[in-house]
Amino acid sequence: MTLTLTACGDDGGPSISDTANITTLNPTLPGTSTSGVEDPTTGTTDPSGTMSDSESATEPTGTTADATATGTTTEAATTTDDTSTTTDDATTTDGTSSTTDDTTTGNGTTGDIDECQAPATQPPCDEAGDDIFKAIGLNCSDNKAMAIPIKNPVIMAPDTSSYRVATHFGTAKDPMDPNQWAWAPKEGSRFLVIGSGTFPNLEGDGGLVEQNGQDTQPNGNPGELMQLPGVMHHEVGSNNGAGGTPFMNCDGVHDCSDTIANQWNGIGAGVAYDVFYMSFDLEVPQGTHGYLLDFAYFTEEWPNYVNATVNDMLIVWSTSETFTGNVTFIDEQPLTVTALDPYMTILPGDPLLAGTGFPGDGEGAATGWYTAKGSAAPGETFTIAISVFDLGDNVWDTVGIIDKFRWDCMGCVPNEVDSCGIIPQ
């Protein structure tokens, strides 16, 4: 299925990657321009699964986002203007809805609870400071009509040099616009950079710039962990914990994607070092069936440690009642050195790695920007957790950039046909 979403505005960020594709044939790379995602994601799909330009909406007006009663994926229907629509609390077995007398008001906030009540606009609040939650688009205020408040924020990273809230990463400029940085925020003016090593202090302009050789340093975060941190678990969680049916019949505790187990202790050594971990709880707006989060992955371990016990990981984890486990994939592959071997598109020595600490000596590579697409149940409260760590050593480092968390009205319920992941070229 191909689902391309069209951006509805520009927050003044760089032209290279204020967009990211979801279930698309192309990742967003510096120097390219693709269709993007705006907040919140709404729209109807035609039988081919592609949203037309006329079906993009700037706000969730008159949206229905009915969940299926049979466990199959159902996508939302959206009006393209402010006219009223009618919805039904009941969903048929084929995922379609009948109409009742409940009507919307045109702003998507009153009437039937199936209307998407995610924020129509979400002003950033990361202009200054080093709040890692605000840096990725969260907790700007308690006003749910304009922001995504969180509860129970957790940061397990005693070595604060393992993360930075930065205005850009590296010194490379956008090949399509030399006035912009190659690695710059997707929303607002800052993003979160996390790593399994240490970062220097920020530059005067808030940028994070590393010298060659600064990507091979241990940090003071927890090490020698035989299990994943916090709410995460490497064991398979599909098929009620027996595994073998990825993304289906989650046991509610372990990894329902079944993507981590073999990377952790089949290929990897099963011992984590230099572990950065953060988590937060979210209350899902009514009529909202998912969320989106942009990320990029860098590692010094590629290509020398592909298929080795040294197999660094970046994981974004969800505890939603619709799905429990890892939600960050590229072509259904988790974000590890080995699994991403075919998808490292920014190779050693590429000018786009300038100032990132990867020295261009035949080691060190990166992906482009991707968007994780996860599912959620309207009205539920669940946990998102994010971690990056060295696996099997505490030397060669891996870095992740995280930005632009936003609700997705339509959502995506993982199943045996659609993992909700991203398919690169």
N, C-alpha and C positions, 0 to 999 in steps of 0.2 A: 504494500500500500504506500502510495506517495501522498504526503500531506504538506503542502507548501503554504506558509502563512505570510501575509504581506504586512510589512511594517506600516503603521499609520502616522508616524511622526518621527522627528529627530530631536534628541535631547541635547544636541550640540557636540556630541562625541565624534570620534573619528569615523571616516567614511568606510574604513576597511572592514569593520566588523561590529557595527551597531546592530547586526542581524546575525541570526544563526538558524540553520535549517533543522527541521525535525522530521525524522524518517524520510530523509532526502538522499539523493545520490552524491551530494557534494558537501563536505565540511566547509565551514567558513575559515578561509586562510587569510592572513595578512596580504593585502594587495588584490583581493577579489571582492566582488559585489554579488550578493545573493539576496533572495527573498528572506524576510526576517519575521520576528515575533514581536507583537506589541501587547500591552497589558490591559485587561486580561485577554486571553485568546478566546475568540468566539468565531462562529461561522458555521455554514452548512457544507456538507460534502455531497458531491455528485456520485454516481455509481462507481466511478473510477477512484474515488477517495481524494480527489484534488479539489481544493477550495478555489473558486473563481475569484477574480479581483472584485467583482460586484458583491461578493458575499463577505468581504472583510468588513469589520465594524470597528469604529473608534471607541465604542463603549458597549457594555453588555446590555443593550436595550432589547427588551422583549425576548429574552433567551430562554429556551427550554433545554435542560440538560438531564434528561431522564436516564436513570440507571436501569440496566436490564435486570429482569427478575430471574433470568436463567443462567447467569454467569458468563454470558458472552459480551463482547465489547459493543457499546452503543454510543453513538456520537450525537452531539447536540444539534438542534435546529435553531437558527438565528435569523431574526429579521434584519434588514439592512437600513431601516429607517426607524423613526420613533412611533410608528403606528402600533396599536395594541394588538396583541395576539392572545389566544386562549390556550390554556394547557389543562392537563388532567393529572391528578395525583396518582392515577393508576397507569402502569406500563404494561403493554401487551407483550406476549411472548416473542414477538418479532422486533421488539424495541421501539415500536411506534406509539404515539400517544393520541388519544382522542381528546376532544375539546369539551370544556365545561363553561360555566358562566364566570369563572374566575378570570379577571383580566389584569394585564399589566398597566402601569401608569406611564410607561415610556422611559423610565429611568432604571428599570431593572431592580428596584428595591422594595416593591410592594406587591401584593397579590399572592399568587400561588408560590409555594416554597421552591418549586422547580425552577424559578427564575434565577439566573446567575447573579448573586449579590456580591461578587468580588469587586474591588475598587475599579471604577471606570478610568480613573487617573491615579497615579501613584508617584507623587513628587519625591525625588531623591533627597536624602538628608545627610550625605556623606561629604559635604564640602570641606569640613575640617575635622580634626580629631582622629582617634585611632580605634573607634568602636568597630569591632569586626562584624557585628550583626548589621549595623547601619551600612557598612561598606558593601554588603551584598543585597541591600534593598529591604531590610527588615527593621521593625521596631522603631520606625520614625515617629509614631505617635500611637495613642490608644484609639484613634478614630478609624474604625474599620472601613469607612467609606473612602478613606484616602491613604490608608497604610495597612501594613501587615504586622500587627502586634504579636509578640511572642511571650511565652512563659517558660520558666525554669531554664534560663540560659546556663550552659555549662562550657567552660574552657579548661581542658586538661592539657596544659602546656606550660609547665613551670619555667621552662626556658623561653622567655618572650622573644628571643632572637629567632625563633623558628617560624615566626609569622610577621607580616607587615601589612598595613593598610596603605596602599601606594597609589599615586596618580598615574604611574606607568611602570613597566618592567623592562629593563634593558635600555639600550641606547639606539636601537634600530628605529628608523622612520618608516612610515607607511609607503610602500613603493608607489602607490597611486596618489598619495598626497604627502609630500615631504614636510608639510607643516604639522603633521600629526605623528604621534608615536605609533609604532607597529603594534605594541602590546599596551592597549589603553582600555579604560573601562567601557563596558557595554551600556551602563546607565550611570548617571551622576558623574562625579569627578574622581572617584576612587574605587578600587576593588581590593579583594583580599588575596594575598599571596601566602601560601603555606608550604612548608618544606620539611624534609627529613634531616636537614643540616642546620646551618645558622645563616642569618642574613645580616649584612652591615646596616648601619643607620641610614635613613633615607637621605637623599640629596636635598638641596635647598628648595627645589620645586616639588618635593614630595615623591620623587621617583625612586625606584629601587634599582640600583645598579651594582652588579657584582663584578669583581675582577676575575680573570682566569685563575682557576685553582681554588676558588672559594666554594666549589661545589663538592668537596671531598672532606667535609668536616662533620664529626658527630656533634650532637647537641646534648643538653641536659634533661631532655624529656624522658619519660619512662622507657625502659628497655628490657630485653629478655622476657617479653610477654609471650606466653604459650597459647594465649587466646586473643582474639580481637578485643579492642577496648570497648567500654561502655555497653551500649545495647546491641552491638554488632556480634555476629557469630559466623564462623567460616563454614560450619557444617551445612549440608544440603537441607533445604526446608520445603521443597515441593512434595507432592504426593503424601501430604500429612507427615513429612519428615523422612520418608523412605527415599525420596529423590526420584529422578527419572522422568518427571513431567514438569520441566522448567516453567515457572510463572503460573502454575496451576495448583490448586488445593494446598495453599500455604499452611504450614503448621503454626504460624503466628509468632515464631521465635527465631528460627534459623533462616538461612538465605534461600528464599523461594526462587531466585534466579538460577540456583545451582551453579553459579559461575565462579565462586571464590574457592571452593574446597580443593580442587585439584591445583589451582595456582598457589594456594597456601601451603599445603603439605604433600602434594603430589610432585609438583615441580619445585616449589619453594621449600625452604628449610623449616617452615612452621614456627619460626621465632621472630618476633617483631622488635625492632630497635628504633630509638629516636622518634617516638610516637607522638604526633600531634593529634588531638581529638577535640571536637566541639559538638554540642548538640543543643536543640531548642524544641519547645513544644509549640504547635500551631493549632488554632481552631479554624476549621474549614468553613468558609461562608456557605450559606444555603445555595443550592443550585450549582455548586462548583465541584467539579469532578477530578481535578488534578492540579499540577503545578509544574513550573519550568525553572531550570537553573542552568546558567551558562558556565562552561569550564574549559580549561586547556591543560594539557599534561606535558611536562618536561622531565627528562631523566638523563643523567650522566651514564647510566648503566647500559644504554643501547649503543652499539649492537653486541658488545663483548659478553653480556650476561644473559642473552636470550637462551631459554631452556636451561637455565642454571638455578641453583638453590638461592642465589641472590636475585630477588624478584620483587622489587619495590612496588607498593600498591597505593592507589588513591581510591577511596571508597566514599560514596554518598549513600546513606542507608535510610530506609523508611520503615516505620512501624504501623503504617496505615492498616485498617481492617480490610482494605481491598488488596493489599500486597505488603509483605514483610520481606525485606532484604535489600540487596544492592540494586540501585537504580541508575548507575552510571555505566553505560555500555557503548562500545562502538562496534557495530555489526554483531551484537550480542556477546561481545568479548569484554571482560572486565578491564579496568585500567591498571594493568601490570606490564612490566617490561616485556615479558614473554608473549602475553596475549596480544599486545599491540604491535608486535614486530612488523606485520604487513602494513600498518597504518601510521607509522611514523613518517610524516611527509615533509617535515622541516629537518633536514639531515645535518650531520656534523659539518661545521664550516659554513653553514648558511648565514648570510649577513643578518637574517632575522634573529639569530641567537646572540648578536653582539650585546655585551653588557649583562648577559644573564648568568655568567659564571661558567658556561659550557665553552671550553677553550678552543674548539675547532681543531682538535688534534686527532680526529678519527672517532671520537666518542662524543656522546651527547646529542640528543634529538628531541623533537617536540611534535605534537599534533597541532592542528589548527584549533579554532574555537568550535565547540560542540554544545548542544543543548540536551541536558537530561530531562526526560519527560516522565513524570510519575503520576500515579493515580491516587485518589483520595475519595472518601465518602462525605457527601455534604453534611455539615454539622458535627462531624467527629473531631476529637482532639487527638493528635498523634505526634510522634517525635521524628525529626530529621537529625541525623548525625553525619559528621564529615570527618574523615581521618586520612592522613598520609603518613607513611612510615617506611623505613628500611626493612627489608625482609632478608634475613640470613647474614647481614653484616651491619656495620654502623659507619660505613665510610662513604661509598658512592651515593650521591644524593638524588632525590626526586622532588620536583616542585609542582604544585598545582595552583592555578588561578581560578577563583570562584567569584561569580558576580551575577547580579540581576535575577534574584528570586522573584517570581511572580505567580499568581494564581492562573490556572488554565480552566476556563469554564467548561470546555468540552471534555477534557481529561482523556485518559486512555487506560483501560483496564487490561493488564497483561494477560495473554492467553497463549495457547499453543501455536496460534497463527501470527499474532502480533505481540512482540515483547515490549513494545513502546520504545525501543532503542533507536539508534541512529545508524544508518547505512552509509559509509563513506564511498567515494568513487574507487 
